[in-house]
Amino acid sequence: MDAAKEEFLRVFGRDYGYSGAPKTIDEIRATEFKRLEGVAYLDHAAATLYSELQMEAILKDLTANIYGNPHSQSDSSFATSDIVRNARQQVLDYFKASPKDYKCIFTSGATAALKLVGEAFPWSHQSSFVYTMENHNSVIGIREYALEQGAQAYAVDIEDTERDAFTGNIVSVQVTKHQMLRRNEAKFLAKNHTGSAYNLFAFPSECNFSGLKFSLELVKTVKEDSIRYSDGSPSSNGHWKVLIDAAKGCATEPPDLSKYPADFVVFSFYKLFGYPTGLGALIVHTDAAKLLKKTYFSGGTVAASIADIDFVKQREGIEELFEDGTIPFLSIASLCHGFKILNSLTIPAISRHTSSLATYLRNVLAALRHENGTRVCTLYGSCSSKTLCNKMGPLVSFNLRRPDGSWVGHREVEKLASLYSIQLRTGCFCNPGACAKYLDLSHLDLVTNIEAGHICWDDNDIINGKPSGAVRVSLGYMSTYEDVKQKFIDFVTSSFVSTPTHSRDLQFCGRSIPFTDTGFESRYSAFGVDLKSITVYPIKSCAGFSTDRWPLSSRGLLYDREWLLQSLTGETLTQKKVPEMCLIHTYIDLSQGILFINSPRCKEGLQIILNSNSSNGKREEISLRGQIYQVQGYDKEVDTWFSAAIGRPCTLLRHLSSSHCVSLDERDSVGTCRESRTCLNFSNEAQFLLISEESVSDLNNRLNSTDVGKDVRRTSVQVNPMRFRPNLVISGGRPYAEDEWINIKIGNKFFRSLGGCNRCQMINFSTDAEQVLKTNEPLATLASYRRVKQGKILFGILLRYECEAEEGNSNNSWLRVGESITPDSKQLRDTHRIHTDMAACQVGKSSR
C-alpha cells in the first residue's frame, strides 16, 4: 500500500470500504464489477452501475418463474400482482413512508412522474409554482402546465434562515425571488374561481450540478407558509404542496417521509442500482393524490366504460388510477434484487463511503497549484450554516484553469479523460439555473451563447472567455479510492497541472526536433520534399483508395466525399457512431466511369455509374453542419446493399450542388485555422488533409517510448499515415514543419493552409481480420504534446486548392505522386528577409 492511500485511510478509514458489511469494497469490485477492470466510471449521477450478481439473480428469477399480465386472473397473473405489491412496499420502506399515508405509483422514470404531477395538479390563476434555481429541466418543465392555466411561476434562491433561539426550530426562510412569469392571465381573470388555490414548491434533495444537499426542513417551512421574500413581497395565498426531486439524492440519502412529509417525491430506479432502466416512481401523499385531476383513461385505470356514450367509471385505487396500461411488471419483479444489494450494505454505510471519496477529491482538487502558484481548480457548491443547504453529496463539480488564469474547456477534459478510460460527464447536466448561478452567466451571456449556436451537448465549452458548463465527477456505492486517486486525480495532475518538469506537456509543441535556422531554405531541396501518395474517399467516412494521379476540381479531389450515408431518421452516419463504415472499400475507374464498392459483409460488390441516372431520381435538400445541400438518392437495391454492409438501415445520397463555403476564424497562433472561404462536398472542414511521413515517424518514436493509458487491447503501437485518413501524404523535410506553412505549391498547383487538423477518436480505430478495433492510441500520445490552448489536438494540416492562382492551363489540373512541394511559411519568409537584410548590409559596407 502506497503512502497516499495510507494517509487517506488514516483520515477516512472509518467511513470507507464497508468494513462491517458481508463484503469489503475491494471484494465487491473483484466479484461483482469485474467489467470495470482498468476503467474509472465516475458518472453515477447520470446512471449508477448494476452488479453482476444482481443480474445473475434477476436472470435466475425470470427463468425459474412465470409472471403473467397482472390484469388477468390466472395463477401467473396473481403471482405478478404479489410481486408488484411487495415492490411497492419496498419502495415505501426505502423512504420510510407509511402505506396509510403514501402510495407508490410506478412510472417510466422520474421525468414521467414529474410530468404526471404537472398535468394533474389543480392549477388556477391564483396558483403559484415556485422552484429553486437549482432544479433539473424536468422539474422546470412543470411551469408550462402552470402557466397555461393562468398560474404564476418563478424561481427562488434560498438566502438565510431564522431559528428560534430556544428550540432551534426554523421560524422563517428568506429567499430571493427571480422574475415572475405569467401567461394567459386575462383569459383566466374573467373566470370565477371557487375553492382554495393550491401552490406547488419544488426543490431537489441534492443538486445534480453542484452536489449541494437541501435540508428537508424546507418541507415543513413551505407548508407552514414561512417563506419570506427579500424584496418584501407577500407570499402566495392558498395551500402549499411540496415536491422533492430525489432522482440524484435518493441513492445515498433518501428523504425520510416519516419526518418530512412531502406531498410528492420522484425518482428513477437506475439511479439506485443501475437496473432496470425505464422505470421510476411517484410517491404521493394520499391527501395530495385526491387533488390530482386526471383526464385520460386507459386499460387498467377504469372499472367500467361504454364505448358509444359518455360514460366511464374510474378505479378508486390511487395506483390503479394513475398507472396507464400494463405496467412493466418484469422490470418491477427485478427491483427486489437491487434493493437486496443496497440493504446488504445499508444506506448509511453507502452514504459514508461515497462521502469520504467525494470529500477527499474536493480537498485534493482545491489544493492543486500550478508552478506559478495559481489555483488549478474552481469548485462549485459550498455549505452554509445560515441556509438550508448545509451538506454536500457524493458529487464534485468544477472547472480547470491554466497557469495564466484562462479556462480549460470542459469538453477538452472529457475528451482527454476518455483516452485514459475515465468516464465522467461535462456540460450543464440539464440544470440551467444552477449552471448559470455557479458559472456567473447573466441573461445576456445565455442569450448570446444561444445566438452563437450553443446548445446542450455541443462542443462550445468556452464562449467569450467564460465556460459554458462544468466537469462533474459523481460517485457510487462501488467507487474506490483507486478510481479517484490513481485514475482521476493522477490524470488531472499529469494533464493540466503545470510543474517545472511538466509545463512542456501543457502547450502545443510544433517543433518536435530542435533545429537552427541556419541554411533553413536549403533544407527542403536537400531533403527533397515531395508528394508520396494521393487518396480519394468517395463516400464520407468509408475507406478510400490510393492512386498515382488524380484530377482536381473546385471542391478538391474529383469525387472526394461526394457521397454520404444517412440513417432513416436523417442522421449523417460516420465512423464515430458506425465504425464498421471503415470496412466499406471504394475505387473509381475514371476510364470506365464507375465507382466500385465492396464490403466483407456483402457477397457481391456494388457498381455505381458516375455519369448516369442510376439514382431513383428523387432530389431533396439536407442540412449538414448548418448548410443546405441538394442531393439525389438511389434505388432500393443500392440502399439495401449499404444497409447490409453496416448492419443498420440507411440510404446513399450524392451531392449535386450547394453554396457551402466554410468560413474559418482567423487565429494568431501557429497551428490553428485561418480565415478562408472554401467550397466543399461532404468533408467536415476542408478540401484536403495533408500528413507528413516525418511527423508520423516522430509520433511512432513517441509511441514506442511511452505507454499512455496501458491499453491491454493494443496489438501494435505503430501507426501509418493512412490511420489519419489523409488525402495527401508528403515525404521529406523535418517533422511538423507543415504546421508553419502558409501556402504550398505542388508541381504548378497552389494550395493555402487553413491550419491544423483537430483530431478525434476516429484515429483510434483500426482493422484486424475485418474487425474494427478501438484503442486509446495514437490520440492519447498526441494529446501529451500536440494540444493547443483551445483544447484541440492537432496533427496534419488542412488545405484549400487555389485554382485561380494556378500556373498554366487550369482546366485540366491533375495531382501526381512524386511532384515536388515548395512551402511558403512565416519561418521561411523571416529567414529570407534576414538573409536579404544581411546581404544588403554587406553591399553597403563594400560600397563605403
C-alpha positions in Angstrom: 0.0 0.0 0.0 1.4 3.4 -1.0 1.8 6.3 1.4 -1.0 8.3 -0.2 -3.6 5.5 0.4 -2.3 5.0 3.9 -2.9 8.7 4.6 -6.4 8.5 3.0 -7.3 5.6 5.2 -5.9 7.3 8.3 -8.4 10.2 7.7 -11.3 8.4 6.1 -10.8 4.7 7.2 -13.9 4.6 9.4 -16.2 5.6 6.6 -14.5 4.0 3.6 -15.0 0.4 2.4 -17.9 -1.2 4.2 -15.9 -2.9 6.9 -18.9 -4.2 8.7 -20.7 -5.5 5.6 -20.6 -9.0 4.1 -18.1 -7.8 1.6 -15.4 -5.1 1.6 -15.3 -2.6 -1.2 -12.3 -4.5 -2.8 -14.2 -7.8 -2.6 -17.3 -6.1 -4.2 -15.3 -4.8 -7.1 -13.5 -8.1 -7.6 -16.6 -10.3 -7.6 -19.5 -8.1 -8.8 -17.9 -5.5 -11.1 -15.2 -7.4 -13.0 -16.1 -5.4 -16.1 -14.6 -2.3 -14.5 -11.1 -3.6 -14.7 -9.0 -0.7 -16.0 -12.0 1.7 -16.1 -12.8 4.5 -13.8 -16.6 5.0 -14.0 -17.3 8.4 -12.4 -20.8 9.2 -13.8 -23.1 7.8 -11.1 -25.3 10.9 -11.0 -26.3 10.1 -14.6 -26.7 6.3 -14.0 -25.1 4.0 -11.5 -24.0 0.5 -12.4 -25.7 -2.8 -11.9 -24.0 -5.6 -10.0 -23.1 -8.7 -12.0 -24.5 -10.8 -9.1 -27.7 -8.7 -9.2 -28.2 -9.5 -12.9 -27.5 -13.2 -12.3 -30.2 -13.2 -9.6 -32.6 -11.5 -11.9 -32.0 -13.9 -14.7 -32.4 -16.9 -12.4 -35.7 -15.4 -11.1 -37.2 -14.8 -14.5 -36.1 -18.2 -15.9 -37.5 -20.0 -12.8 -40.9 -18.3 -12.5 -43.9 -17.5 -14.7 -45.1 -13.9 -14.4 -48.3 -13.1 -16.3 -50.1 -9.8 -17.1 -51.4 -8.5 -13.7 -54.7 -7.5 -15.4 -55.5 -11.2 -16.0 -56.9 -13.6 -13.4 -54.6 -16.6 -13.9 -52.2 -18.0 -11.3 -49.3 -16.4 -13.1 -51.1 -13.1 -13.0 -51.7 -13.4 -9.3 -48.0 -14.2 -8.8 -47.2 -11.0 -10.7 -49.7 -9.0 -8.6 -48.0 -10.3 -5.4 -44.6 -9.2 -6.8 -45.9 -5.8 -7.6 -47.5 -5.3 -4.2 -44.2 -6.3 -2.5 -42.2 -3.9 -4.7 -44.5 -1.0 -3.8 -43.9 -1.8 -0.1 -40.2 -2.0 -0.6 -40.2 1.5 -2.2 -42.3 2.9 0.7 -40.0 1.3 3.2 -37.0 2.8 1.5 -38.4 6.3 2.0 -39.8 5.4 5.5 -43.3 6.2 4.2 -46.4 4.7 5.9 -48.6 2.8 3.4 -51.6 4.5 5.1 -50.3 8.0 4.2 -48.4 7.3 0.9 -48.9 5.4 -2.3 -46.3 4.3 -4.8 -47.2 4.9 -8.5 -44.9 3.3 -11.0 -43.9 5.5 -13.9 -41.3 5.2 -16.7 -38.9 7.3 -14.7 -38.6 10.5 -12.6 -39.4 12.7 -15.6 -42.6 10.9 -16.3 -43.5 11.2 -12.6 -42.9 15.0 -12.7 -45.0 15.2 -15.9 -47.8 13.4 -14.2 -47.8 15.9 -11.3 -47.7 18.9 -13.7 -50.6 17.6 -15.8 -52.9 16.6 -12.9 -52.1 19.4 -10.3 -55.1 21.6 -9.6 -53.7 24.8 -11.2 -55.7 28.1 -11.2 -54.9 31.7 -12.0 -54.5 32.1 -8.2 -51.9 29.4 -8.0 -48.1 29.7 -7.8 -45.4 27.3 -9.0 -42.2 28.1 -7.1 -38.9 26.2 -7.6 -35.3 26.7 -6.5 -32.9 27.8 -9.2 -31.0 24.5 -8.7 -33.5 22.3 -10.4 -33.5 19.9 -13.3 -35.2 20.8 -16.6 -37.7 18.1 -15.9 -38.8 20.0 -12.8 -38.8 23.4 -14.5 -40.9 22.0 -17.3 -43.8 21.8 -14.9 -44.2 25.5 -15.2 -45.6 25.1 -18.7 -48.7 23.4 -17.2 -49.0 26.1 -14.5 -48.6 29.0 -17.0 -51.1 27.5 -19.4 -53.7 27.5 -16.6 -53.0 31.2 -15.7 -50.8 30.5 -12.6 -47.7 32.4 -11.9 -44.3 30.8 -11.8 -40.9 31.9 -10.5 -37.5 30.7 -9.3 -36.0 31.4 -5.9 -32.6 31.4 -4.2 -32.5 30.4 -0.6 -30.5 33.1 1.2 -31.0 32.8 5.0 -32.9 31.1 7.8 -34.2 32.4 11.1 -34.3 29.9 14.0 -35.9 30.0 17.4 -33.3 30.9 20.0 -34.5 28.3 22.5 -35.8 25.4 20.4 -33.6 25.7 17.3 -36.6 25.2 15.1 -36.9 27.3 11.9 -39.1 30.3 12.2 -38.8 31.5 8.6 -36.7 31.2 5.5 -35.6 34.2 3.5 -35.5 33.8 -0.3 -34.7 36.0 -3.3 -37.4 35.9 -6.0 -36.4 35.9 -9.6 -38.6 37.3 -12.4 -42.2 36.3 -12.1 -43.7 34.6 -15.1 -47.3 34.6 -16.1 -49.2 33.7 -19.2 -52.9 33.9 -20.3 -53.7 36.0 -17.2 -56.5 38.0 -18.9 -58.1 34.8 -20.1 -58.5 33.3 -16.6 -59.2 36.5 -14.7 -62.7 36.6 -16.3 -63.4 33.2 -14.8 -64.8 32.8 -11.3 -62.6 30.6 -9.2 -64.3 28.7 -6.4 -62.5 27.0 -3.6 -59.0 27.3 -2.3 -56.0 27.9 -4.5 -53.2 25.3 -4.4 -49.5 26.2 -4.9 -46.6 23.9 -5.6 -43.0 24.3 -4.3 -40.3 22.1 -5.9 -36.7 21.5 -4.8 -34.1 18.7 -5.3 -32.9 16.7 -2.3 -29.5 17.1 -3.9 -28.5 19.4 -6.7 -27.2 17.3 -9.7 -24.9 20.2 -10.7 -23.1 21.1 -7.5 -23.8 18.2 -5.1 -25.3 20.6 -2.6 -28.0 19.0 -0.4 -31.1 20.8 0.5 -32.3 20.4 4.0 -35.6 18.5 4.1 -36.7 21.1 6.8 -37.9 23.0 3.7 -40.9 20.8 3.6 -42.4 22.0 6.9 -41.2 25.5 6.3 -43.1 25.8 3.0 -46.2 24.1 4.3 -46.3 26.4 7.2 -46.0 29.4 4.8 -42.8 30.6 6.5 -41.1 31.7 3.3 -40.1 35.4 3.4 -39.1 37.3 0.3 -36.1 39.6 0.4 -38.0 42.2 -1.6 -40.8 42.3 0.9 -43.4 40.9 -1.5 -46.2 38.9 0.2 -46.4 35.1 0.0 -49.0 33.5 -2.3 -52.4 32.8 -0.9 -53.8 29.2 -0.6 -52.4 25.8 0.3 -48.8 24.8 -0.3 -47.8 21.4 -1.6 -44.2 20.3 -1.8 -42.4 18.2 -4.4 -39.0 16.7 -3.9 -36.9 15.7 -6.8 -35.0 12.8 -5.3 -33.5 11.5 -8.5 -30.0 12.4 -7.5 -30.1 12.3 -3.7 -32.0 9.1 -3.1 -29.1 6.7 -3.8 -27.2 7.9 -0.7 -29.8 9.7 1.4 -33.4 9.0 0.5 -35.9 11.6 2.0 -37.3 10.3 5.3 -41.0 10.9 4.8 -41.9 10.0 8.4 -40.1 13.1 9.4 -40.5 15.3 6.4 -44.0 14.7 4.9 -43.6 16.0 1.4 -46.6 15.6 -0.9 -44.7 14.3 -3.9 -41.3 12.5 -4.3 -40.0 11.4 -7.7 -37.0 9.2 -8.6 -35.7 6.5 -11.0 -34.5 3.1 -10.1 -31.5 3.0 -12.3 -30.1 5.8 -10.1 -30.3 3.4 -7.2 -28.9 0.2 -8.5 -28.4 0.5 -12.3 -31.1 -1.8 -13.5 -33.9 -1.7 -14.6 -33.9 1.5 -16.7 -37.2 3.0 -17.9 -38.8 2.6 -14.5 -39.3 5.1 -11.8 -42.0 6.1 -9.2 -44.1 8.9 -7.9 -44.6 8.6 -4.1 -47.6 10.7 -3.4 -49.3 11.5 -0.1 -52.9 10.2 -0.2 -54.3 13.7 0.6 -52.4 15.2 -2.3 -53.4 12.4 -4.6 -57.1 13.3 -4.1 -56.4 16.8 -5.5 -54.9 15.5 -8.8 -57.2 15.8 -11.8 -56.7 13.0 -14.3 -58.4 13.4 -17.7 -57.2 10.4 -19.8 -58.3 6.9 -19.0 -56.8 3.7 -20.3 -56.8 -0.1 -19.8 -56.2 -0.8 -16.2 -57.4 2.6 -14.9 -61.2 2.1 -15.3 -63.7 -0.1 -13.6 -66.1 0.3 -16.5 -66.7 2.3 -19.6 -69.2 2.4 -22.5 -67.9 2.9 -26.0 -70.7 4.8 -27.6 -71.9 7.1 -24.8 -70.1 9.5 -22.4 -69.7 7.1 -19.5 -66.7 5.9 -17.6 -66.2 4.8 -14.1 -62.6 5.1 -12.9 -60.9 2.8 -10.4 -60.7 4.1 -6.9 -57.2 2.9 -6.1 -54.6 5.6 -6.4 -52.0 3.4 -8.0 -54.5 1.8 -10.5 -55.9 5.3 -11.4 -52.6 6.7 -12.5 -50.8 3.7 -14.0 -52.0 3.7 -17.6 -51.9 0.4 -19.4 -50.0 -2.6 -18.3 -47.1 -1.7 -16.0 -43.6 -3.1 -16.8 -44.1 -6.0 -14.4 -40.9 -7.9 -15.3 -38.8 -4.8 -14.6 -40.8 -4.4 -11.3 -40.1 -8.0 -10.5 -36.3 -7.3 -10.7 -36.4 -4.5 -8.1 -36.2 -6.8 -5.1 -32.7 -7.9 -6.3 -31.5 -4.3 -6.5 -32.8 -3.5 -3.0 -31.1 -6.6 -1.7 -27.8 -5.2 -2.7 -28.4 -1.8 -1.0 -29.8 -3.5 2.1 -26.8 -5.7 2.5 -24.5 -2.6 2.6 -27.1 -0.3 4.3 -27.8 3.3 3.1 -25.9 5.0 5.9 -22.7 3.0 5.1 -23.1 3.8 1.4 -23.5 7.5 2.2 -20.4 7.5 4.4 -18.4 5.5 1.8 -19.2 7.8 -1.1 -18.9 10.9 1.0 -15.4 10.0 2.1 -14.3 9.8 -1.5 -16.0 13.0 -2.5 -14.6 14.9 0.4 -11.1 13.6 -0.4 -11.4 14.6 -4.0 -12.6 18.1 -3.2 -9.7 18.6 -0.8 -7.1 17.4 -3.3 -8.6 19.5 -6.2 -8.8 22.6 -4.0 -5.1 22.2 -3.1 -3.8 21.8 -6.6 -1.5 24.7 -7.7 0.4 25.5 -10.9 4.1 26.1 -10.7 3.4 29.9 -10.6 1.2 29.4 -7.5 -2.2 29.9 -9.3 -5.1 27.6 -8.5 -5.8 24.8 -10.9 -9.4 24.1 -9.9 -12.5 26.2 -9.3 -15.0 24.1 -7.3 -18.8 24.7 -7.4 -21.1 24.4 -4.4 -20.4 25.2 -0.8 -22.1 24.5 2.5 -23.6 27.3 4.7 -24.9 27.0 8.2 -27.1 30.1 7.6 -29.1 28.4 4.8 -30.9 25.1 4.4 -28.2 23.9 2.1 -25.6 22.6 4.5 -24.3 19.3 3.3 -22.6 18.0 0.1 -23.4 14.8 -1.7 -21.0 12.4 -3.4 -20.6 14.7 -6.4 -17.8 17.1 -7.3 -18.4 19.8 -9.9 -15.6 22.1 -11.1 -13.7 23.7 -13.9 -9.9 23.9 -14.5 -7.7 26.9 -15.2 -4.4 27.2 -17.0 -1.4 28.9 -15.3 -2.4 32.2 -17.0 -5.9 32.0 -15.4 -7.7 31.2 -18.6 -10.3 28.4 -18.5 -9.8 24.8 -19.8 -12.8 23.8 -21.7 -14.9 21.0 -20.1 -15.1 19.2 -23.4 -11.3 19.2 -23.6 -11.3 17.5 -20.1 -13.9 14.9 -21.2 -12.1 14.2 -24.4 -8.8 13.5 -22.7 -10.4 11.6 -19.8 -11.9 9.1 -22.2 -8.4 8.3 -23.5 -7.5 7.2 -20.0 -10.6 5.1 -19.6 -12.2 7.6 -17.3 -16.0 8.0 -17.8 -17.4 11.3 -16.5 -19.8 14.0 -17.6 -19.5 17.6 -18.6 -21.8 20.4 -19.5 -24.8 21.8 -17.5 -26.3 18.5 -16.7 -29.8 19.6 -17.7 -29.7 22.1 -14.8 -29.8 25.6 -16.4 -30.4 27.5 -13.2 -27.5 26.0 -11.2 -25.3 26.3 -14.3 -26.0 30.0 -14.7 -25.7 30.6 -11.0 -22.4 28.9 -10.4 -20.7 29.9 -13.7 -21.9 33.5 -13.2 -23.7 33.6 -16.6 -26.1 36.6 -17.0 -29.2 36.5 -19.1 -27.2 38.4 -21.7 -24.5 35.8 -21.6 -27.0 33.0 -22.0 -28.8 34.7 -24.9 -25.5 35.5 -26.6 -24.4 31.9 -26.3 -27.6 30.6 -27.8 -27.4 33.1 -30.7 -23.8 31.9 -31.2 -25.2 28.4 -31.8 -24.5 26.9 -28.4 -26.9 24.1 -27.5 -26.8 21.3 -25.0 -24.2 18.6 -25.6 -22.2 20.6 -28.2 -18.5 21.4 -28.2 -18.8 25.1 -27.4 -17.3 24.9 -24.0 -15.6 28.4 -23.8 -17.6 31.3 -25.2 -16.4 34.9 -24.8 -13.9 33.8 -22.3 -16.4 32.1 -20.0 -17.1 28.4 -19.5 -20.5 27.2 -20.8 -20.5 24.2 -18.5 -18.5 22.3 -15.9 -16.9 18.9 -15.3 -18.7 16.6 -13.0 -17.4 13.6 -11.1 -20.0 11.6 -9.2 -19.5 8.5 -7.1 -21.5 5.3 -6.4 -21.5 2.6 -3.8 -18.9 0.6 -5.8 -16.5 3.5 -6.4 -13.0 3.1 -5.0 -10.0 5.1 -3.8 -8.2 3.8 -6.9 -10.9 5.3 -9.2 -10.5 8.7 -7.5 -6.8 8.9 -6.9 -4.9 6.6 -9.2 -7.1 7.3 -12.1 -8.8 10.7 -11.9 -6.5 12.8 -9.7 -3.4 11.5 -11.4 -5.0 12.2 -14.8 -5.7 15.8 -13.8 -2.3 16.3 -12.4 -0.4 14.9 -15.4 -2.6 16.6 -18.0 -3.5 20.0 -16.6 -1.1 21.0 -13.7 1.9 23.0 -14.8 5.1 22.0 -12.9 8.8 22.8 -13.7 9.2 19.3 -15.3 5.7 19.2 -16.9 4.9 22.6 -18.3 6.0 21.4 -21.8 3.0 19.0 -21.9 0.5 21.8 -21.4 1.1 23.6 -24.6 1.4 22.9 -28.3 4.7 21.7 -29.3 5.0 22.3 -33.1 8.8 21.7 -33.2 9.4 18.2 -32.2 13.1 18.2 -33.0 15.3 21.2 -32.2 16.9 22.8 -35.1 18.7 26.0 -36.1 17.7 28.5 -38.7 21.0 28.3 -40.5 20.5 27.1 -44.0 16.8 26.7 -43.5 15.8 27.5 -47.1 18.1 24.8 -48.4 16.6 22.1 -46.1 13.7 21.4 -48.4 15.7 21.0 -51.5 18.2 18.9 -49.6 15.6 16.6 -48.2 13.5 16.6 -51.4 10.0 17.2 -50.0 7.6 15.6 -52.5 4.1 14.1 -52.8 4.2 10.5 -51.6 0.6 9.4 -52.0 -2.9 10.6 -53.1 -6.0 9.1 -51.5 -9.6 9.7 -52.6 -12.6 8.9 -50.2 -15.7 8.9 -52.5 -18.1 8.1 -49.6 -17.8 10.1 -46.4 -16.3 8.0 -43.6 -15.8 4.9 -45.7 -12.4 3.6 -46.9 -10.7 5.3 -49.7 -8.3 4.3 -52.5 -4.8 5.5 -53.4 -3.8 6.5 -56.8 -0.7 7.8 -58.6 -2.5 10.7 -60.3 -5.9 12.3 -59.9 -7.8 15.3 -61.3 -8.7 18.4 -59.2 -11.9 20.2 -59.1 -13.1 23.4 -57.4 -14.1 21.3 -54.4 -10.8 19.4 -54.1 -10.0 16.0 -55.5 -12.6 15.0 -58.1 -15.4 12.9 -56.4 -13.8 13.1 -53.0 -16.6 12.7 -50.3 -19.3 13.3 -52.9 -21.5 10.6 -51.3 -22.6 10.0 -47.8 -24.8 7.5 -45.9 -27.8 8.7 -44.0 -29.9 6.9 -41.4 -33.7 6.6 -41.9 -34.1 9.4 -39.3 -31.9 11.8 -41.3 -28.7 11.5 -39.3 -25.5 11.6 -41.3 -23.6 8.4 -40.5 -19.8 8.5 -39.7 -17.3 6.1 -38.2 -17.7 7.9 -34.9 -21.1 6.1 -34.5 -20.7 3.4 -37.1 -17.1 2.2 -37.0 -18.0 -0.6 -39.5 -18.1 2.0 -42.2 -14.3 1.7 -42.5 -14.8 -1.8 -43.9 -16.6 -0.5 -47.0 -13.9 -0.2 -49.7 -14.2 2.0 -52.7 -12.4 2.5 -56.0 -13.2 4.8 -59.0 -12.2 3.8 -62.5 -12.2 7.0 -64.5 -11.8 5.3 -67.8 -15.0 3.3 -67.2 -16.8 6.0 -65.2 -17.7 3.6 -62.4 -17.5 3.7 -58.6 -16.8 0.2 -57.4 -17.8 -0.6 -53.8 -17.1 -3.8 -51.7 -17.7 -5.0 -48.2 -16.8 -8.2 -46.4 -20.4 -8.3 -45.2 -21.7 -8.5 -48.7 -21.1 -11.4 -51.1 -21.3 -9.3 -54.2 -19.8 -5.8 -54.8 -21.7 -2.8 -56.0 -21.1 -0.6 -59.0 -22.4 2.9 -59.5 -22.1 4.6 -62.9 -20.8 8.1 -62.3 -22.5 9.9 -65.2 -25.9 8.1 -65.5 -29.3 8.3 -63.8 -28.8 5.1 -61.8 -30.4 7.0 -58.9 -34.0 6.9 -58.1 -34.5 10.4 -59.5 -35.6 11.8 -56.2 -33.9 15.0 -55.3 -34.1 16.6 -51.9 -32.3 19.0 -49.6 -30.5 18.0 -46.5 -28.9 20.1 -43.7 -25.3 19.2 -42.7 -23.3 21.4 -40.2 -25.9 24.2 -40.7 -25.5 24.2 -44.5 -28.1 23.2 -47.1 -27.1 20.6 -49.8 -29.1 19.5 -52.8 -28.7 15.7 -53.0 -30.0 12.8 -55.0 -30.8 9.3 -53.7 -30.5 5.8 -55.2 -32.9 2.9 -55.8 -33.8 0.4 -53.1 -31.2 -2.1 -54.3 -28.4 0.3 -53.5 -29.8 1.2 -50.1 -30.3 -2.4 -49.2 -26.7 -3.2 -50.1 -25.3 -0.5 -47.8 -27.8 -1.4 -45.0 -26.3 -4.9 -45.0 -22.8 -3.6 -45.2 -23.1 -1.5 -42.0 -25.7 -3.5 -40.2 -28.4 -0.9 -40.0 -30.9 0.7 -42.4 -29.5 3.6 -44.4 -29.6 5.4 -47.7 -26.9 6.6 -50.1 -27.0 10.2 -51.1 -24.9 12.1 -53.7 -24.1 15.7 -53.6 -25.4 17.6 -56.5 -24.9 21.3 -55.6 -24.7 23.7 -52.7 -23.5 27.1 -51.7 -21.5 25.5 -48.9 -18.4 27.6 -48.1 -16.7 27.2 -44.8 -15.6 30.3 -43.0 -12.8 29.7 -40.5 -11.9 32.3 -37.9 -8.5 33.9 -38.0 -6.1 33.0 -35.3 -2.8 34.5 -34.4 -1.1 31.3 -33.1 0.6 28.7 -35.2 -1.4 25.6 -36.0 -4.9 27.0 -35.9 -7.3 27.6 -38.8 -7.0 30.9 -40.7 -9.8 32.9 -42.3 -11.0 31.4 -45.6 -14.0 30.5 -47.7 -13.7 27.0 -49.1 -16.3 25.2 -51.3 -16.7 21.7 -50.0 -18.5 18.4 -50.7 -19.3 16.5 -47.6 -15.9 16.9 -45.8 -16.1 18.5 -42.4 -13.6 21.4 -42.6 -11.5 21.5 -45.7 -10.9 20.0 -49.2 -7.6 18.3 -48.3 -5.9 16.8 -45.3 -2.1 16.7 -45.6 0.0 14.4 -43.4 3.8 14.2 -43.3 5.6 10.9 -43.1 8.3 12.5 -40.9 5.7 13.7 -38.4 4.2 10.2 -38.3 7.7 8.7 -37.8 8.2 11.1 -34.8 4.8 10.1 -33.4 5.8 6.4 -33.7 9.0 7.1 -31.8 7.0 8.6 -29.0 4.5 5.7 -29.1 7.4 3.2 -28.7 9.0 5.2 -25.8 5.8 5.7 -23.8 2.8 3.6 -22.8 0.0 6.2 -22.3 -3.1 4.5 -20.9 -1.6 1.0 -20.8 -4.4 -0.3 -23.1 -4.2 -4.1 -22.9 -6.1 -4.5 -26.2 -3.3 -2.7 -28.1 -1.5 -5.2 -30.5 0.8 -2.6 -32.1 1.9 0.9 -31.2 3.0 1.6 -34.8 0.6 3.7 -37.0 0.9 4.5 -40.6 -0.1 7.8 -42.3 -3.4 6.2 -43.6 -4.7 5.9 -40.0 -5.3 9.7 -40.2 -7.4 9.4 -43.4 -5.2 11.9 -45.4 -5.8 13.0 -49.0 -2.1 13.9 -49.4 1.0 12.3 -47.8 4.3 14.0 -48.2 7.8 12.8 -47.6 10.9 14.8 -46.7 11.7 17.8 -44.5 11.5 17.8 -40.8 8.7 16.6 -38.5 5.9 19.2 -38.1 7.4 21.7 -40.5 3.9 21.7 -42.1 2.5 23.5 -39.0 4.2 26.7 -40.1 3.2 26.6 -43.8 1.0 29.4 -45.1 0.9 28.4 -48.7 2.4 25.5 -50.7 2.9 24.7 -54.3 2.6 21.1 -55.5 4.0 21.0 -59.0 2.4 24.0 -60.5 -0.7 23.9 -58.3 -1.2 26.3 -55.4 -2.8 25.5 -52.1 -3.4 27.5 -49.0 -3.0 26.1 -45.5 -6.1 26.5 -43.3 -4.3 25.4 -40.2 -4.0 22.3 -38.1 -6.5 19.4 -38.2 -8.2 18.8 -34.9 -8.1 15.1 -34.2 -10.8 13.0 -32.7 -11.2 9.4 -31.6 -11.7 8.1 -35.2 -7.9 7.8 -35.4 -8.0 5.2 -32.7 -10.0 2.8 -34.9 -8.0 0.1 -36.6 -9.0 -3.0 -38.5 -7.8 -6.6 -37.9 -9.1 -9.6 -39.8 -12.1 -7.5 -41.0 -12.9 -6.5 -37.4 -12.9 -2.9 -36.1 -10.8 -2.4 -33.0 -10.6 0.6 -30.8 -7.7 1.6 -28.5 -6.7 4.8 -26.9 -3.8 5.3 -29.3 -2.4 7.3 -31.0 -4.7 10.1 -29.7 -3.5 9.7 -26.1 0.1 10.3 -27.1 -0.8 13.1 -29.4 -2.7 14.8 -26.5 0.5 14.8 -24.5 2.4 17.1 -26.9 0.1 18.3 -29.6 -2.6 20.0 -27.6 -3.1 23.7 -28.1 -4.6 26.2 -25.7 -8.1 25.9 -27.1 -8.0 22.2 -26.3 -7.6 20.9 -29.8 -5.2 18.1 -30.5 -3.6 18.9 -33.9 -2.0 16.6 -36.4 -1.7 17.3 -40.1 -2.9 20.4 -41.9 -6.0 21.4 -43.9 -5.6 22.8 -47.4 -7.6 24.7 -49.9 -7.0 24.5 -53.6 -6.3 27.9 -55.1 -7.3 27.1 -58.6 -7.4 30.7 -59.8 -3.7 31.1 -58.9 -2.6 28.0 -60.9 0.2 28.4 -63.4 -0.6 27.4 -67.0 -3.8 25.6 -68.0 -6.1 25.2 -65.0 -8.9 23.4 -67.0 -7.2 20.1 -66.8 -5.3 20.1 -63.4 -4.0 16.8 -62.0 -2.0 15.9 -58.9 0.7 13.4 -59.4 2.7 11.3 -56.9 6.3 12.5 -57.0 5.6 16.1 -57.7 7.9 18.4 -55.7 6.5 20.6 -52.9 7.5 24.1 -52.3 6.3 25.6 -49.0 5.8 29.2 -48.0 5.9 29.7 -44.3 6.4 32.6 -41.9 9.7 31.0 -40.8 10.9 30.9 -44.4 9.8 34.5 -45.0 11.5 35.7 -41.9 14.7 33.8 -42.7 14.7 35.1 -46.3 14.2 38.7 -45.0 17.1 38.3 -42.6 19.4 37.0 -45.3 18.3 39.8 -47.7 19.0 42.4 -45.0 22.4 40.9 -44.2 23.3 40.9 -47.9 22.2 44.5 -48.3 24.3 45.4 -45.3 27.4 43.7 -46.8 26.8 45.6 -50.1 26.5 48.8 -48.2 29.8 48.2 -46.3 31.7 47.4 -49.5 30.4 50.5 -51.3 31.7 52.6 -48.5 
